[in-house]
């Protein structure tokens, strides 16, 4: 049987998130609200709180899932938390060896959310991010299942703002997957890869 020309196969983006529900809710809502005809998005929460554990979990999943197909996208989403630079470097190496894209946020995923509202290149801690988000959103509740919906109209700003900060870090020789990259987020990379399937 000959496949029709121009029709590309449907791929799956497997998104593995560490413990917190904020990221899982956000990406599940992305899946529900966007019209992605050539991409399915499947979000999984992992009990692994460390990046190496998250990568290992994702790699094992990839090996044993029958519905994982060559060419599918795999993302591991996690925050800096208390992870050492050595643990982050090990996770990066394992991810590269196994075709996994790491979506790291420093200090936390809330920095991605703040990027929807402003360009903020100064180092910041989680409690201040949550306070700033409360002002930007009117109210910020962790694990709010509507965060994607509330920020969706500003997603292009978030991509632009977070990429600018990312480029500054690269310009100054800062390793992104390190404690020194505060603030930073690679969520823009996931969003851009997903948008390629529109």
C-alpha positions as CSV (number, residue, x, y, z in Angstrom):
1,X,0.0,0.0,0.0
2,X,1.4,3.4,-1.0
3,X,1.2,6.2,1.6
4,X,-0.2,9.5,0.4
5,X,2.4,12.1,-0.4
6,X,2.7,15.0,2.0
7,X,0.9,13.2,4.9
8,X,3.4,12.9,7.8
9,X,3.0,10.3,10.5
10,X,1.7,11.2,13.9
11,X,4.4,11.3,16.6
12,X,4.1,11.4,20.3
13,X,5.8,13.8,22.8
14,X,6.4,12.0,26.0
15,X,6.8,14.5,28.8
16,X,8.1,13.2,32.2
17,X,7.8,15.5,35.1
18,X,9.3,15.2,38.6
19,X,7.0,15.0,41.6
20,X,5.2,18.4,41.6
21,X,1.8,18.6,39.8
22,X,2.3,22.2,38.5
23,X,4.3,21.0,35.5
24,X,2.0,18.0,34.8
25,X,-1.1,20.2,34.9
26,X,0.5,22.8,32.6
27,X,1.5,20.3,29.9
28,X,-1.7,18.4,30.1
29,X,-3.6,21.6,29.5
30,X,-1.3,22.4,26.6
31,X,-2.2,19.0,25.1
32,X,-6.0,19.7,25.6
33,X,-6.1,23.2,24.3
34,X,-3.7,23.2,21.3
35,X,-4.7,21.8,17.9
36,X,-1.7,19.6,17.1
37,X,-2.7,17.3,14.2
38,X,0.6,15.5,13.9
39,X,1.6,15.2,17.6
40,X,0.1,13.5,20.6
41,X,1.3,14.7,24.0
42,X,1.4,12.2,26.9
43,X,2.4,13.6,30.3
44,X,3.7,11.3,33.1
45,X,4.6,12.2,36.6
46,X,7.6,10.5,38.1
47,X,8.2,9.9,41.8
48,X,11.9,10.6,41.1
49,X,12.9,13.9,42.7
50,X,16.4,13.9,41.3
51,X,17.4,14.4,37.6
52,X,19.4,11.2,37.2
53,X,16.4,9.2,38.6
54,X,14.0,11.0,36.2
55,X,16.3,10.3,33.2
56,X,16.7,6.6,34.2
57,X,12.9,6.3,34.6
58,X,12.3,7.9,31.2
59,X,14.9,5.6,29.5
60,X,13.4,2.5,31.0
61,X,10.0,3.7,30.0
62,X,11.2,4.2,26.4
63,X,12.8,0.7,26.3
64,X,9.6,-1.2,27.5
65,X,6.7,0.8,26.0
66,X,5.3,-0.8,22.9
67,X,3.7,2.5,21.8
68,X,7.0,4.3,21.8
69,X,8.0,4.8,18.2
70,X,11.3,5.8,16.7
71,X,11.2,9.6,16.1
72,X,8.9,10.3,19.2
73,X,10.1,13.1,21.4
74,X,11.0,12.5,25.0
75,X,11.4,15.3,27.5
76,X,12.4,15.2,31.2
77,X,11.1,18.3,33.1
78,X,12.7,19.2,36.4
79,X,13.8,22.1,38.7
80,X,17.1,22.9,40.2
81,X,15.9,22.1,43.8
82,X,18.9,20.9,45.9
83,X,20.6,19.1,43.0
84,X,24.4,19.4,42.8
85,X,26.2,20.4,39.7
86,X,27.6,16.8,39.6
87,X,24.1,15.3,39.5
88,X,23.0,17.8,36.8
89,X,26.0,16.9,34.7
90,X,25.4,13.2,35.1
91,X,21.7,13.7,34.1
92,X,22.8,15.7,31.0
93,X,25.3,13.0,29.9
94,X,22.7,10.2,30.4
95,X,20.1,12.2,28.5
96,X,22.4,12.9,25.6
97,X,23.3,9.2,25.4
98,X,19.6,8.2,25.3
99,X,18.0,10.9,23.1
100,X,16.2,12.6,25.9
101,X,15.7,16.4,26.0
102,X,16.1,17.9,29.4
103,X,13.8,20.8,30.3
104,X,15.5,22.3,33.3
105,X,14.3,25.4,35.2
106,X,16.4,27.3,37.7
107,X,15.3,27.9,40.4
108,X,12.0,26.3,39.4
109,X,9.2,26.0,36.8
110,X,7.6,29.2,38.1
111,X,10.4,31.1,36.3
112,X,8.9,29.9,33.0
113,X,5.5,31.2,34.2
114,X,7.0,34.6,35.2
115,X,8.6,34.9,31.7
116,X,5.1,35.2,30.3
117,X,4.9,38.6,32.0
118,X,8.4,40.0,32.0
119,X,12.0,39.7,31.0
120,X,13.7,39.0,34.3
121,X,17.4,38.2,34.1
122,X,18.3,38.7,37.8
123,X,18.9,35.7,40.1
124,X,15.8,34.9,42.1
125,X,14.5,32.4,44.6
126,X,11.3,30.4,44.5
127,X,9.4,32.3,47.2
128,X,10.0,35.6,45.4
129,X,9.0,34.1,42.1
130,X,5.7,33.0,43.6
131,X,5.1,36.5,45.1
132,X,5.8,38.1,41.7
133,X,3.5,35.6,39.9
134,X,0.8,36.5,42.4
135,X,1.0,40.1,41.3
136,X,1.1,39.2,37.6
137,X,-1.8,36.7,37.7
138,X,-3.8,38.4,40.4
139,X,-3.4,35.2,42.5
140,X,-0.9,32.4,42.2
141,X,-1.8,28.9,43.5
142,X,0.7,26.1,43.2
143,X,-0.7,23.1,41.3
144,X,-3.4,25.3,39.7
145,X,-4.8,23.1,36.8
146,X,-5.6,26.3,34.9
147,X,-2.1,27.9,34.7
148,X,-1.7,27.1,31.0
149,X,-5.1,28.7,30.2
150,X,-4.3,31.8,32.3
151,X,-0.9,32.3,30.5
152,X,-1.6,30.9,27.0
153,X,-2.0,34.3,25.3
154,X,1.5,35.4,26.4
155,X,3.4,32.2,25.5
156,X,5.3,34.0,22.7
157,X,6.5,36.5,25.2
158,X,7.6,33.7,27.5
159,X,9.6,32.0,24.7
160,X,11.2,35.3,23.7
161,X,12.0,36.4,27.3
162,X,13.4,33.0,28.4
163,X,15.5,32.7,25.2
164,X,17.1,36.1,25.8
165,X,18.2,35.1,29.3
166,X,19.4,31.7,27.9
167,X,21.5,33.5,25.2
168,X,23.0,35.8,27.8
169,X,24.1,32.8,29.9
170,X,25.7,31.2,26.8
171,X,27.4,34.5,25.9
172,X,29.0,34.5,29.4
173,X,29.9,30.9,29.3
174,X,27.5,29.7,32.0
175,X,26.6,26.0,31.9
176,X,22.8,26.0,31.7
177,X,22.3,22.7,33.6
178,X,24.0,24.1,36.7
179,X,23.2,25.9,39.9
180,X,24.9,29.0,38.4
181,X,22.3,29.5,35.7
182,X,19.8,31.2,38.0
183,X,17.5,32.3,36.5
184,X,16.9,30.1,33.4
185,X,14.4,27.7,31.9
186,X,14.5,25.4,28.9
187,X,10.7,25.2,28.6
188,X,10.9,27.3,25.5
189,X,12.8,24.4,23.8
190,X,9.9,22.1,24.5
191,X,7.3,24.7,23.3
192,X,9.2,25.3,20.0
193,X,9.6,21.6,19.3
194,X,5.9,21.0,19.9
195,X,5.0,24.0,17.7
196,X,6.9,22.4,14.8
197,X,4.0,19.9,14.6
198,X,1.3,22.5,14.0
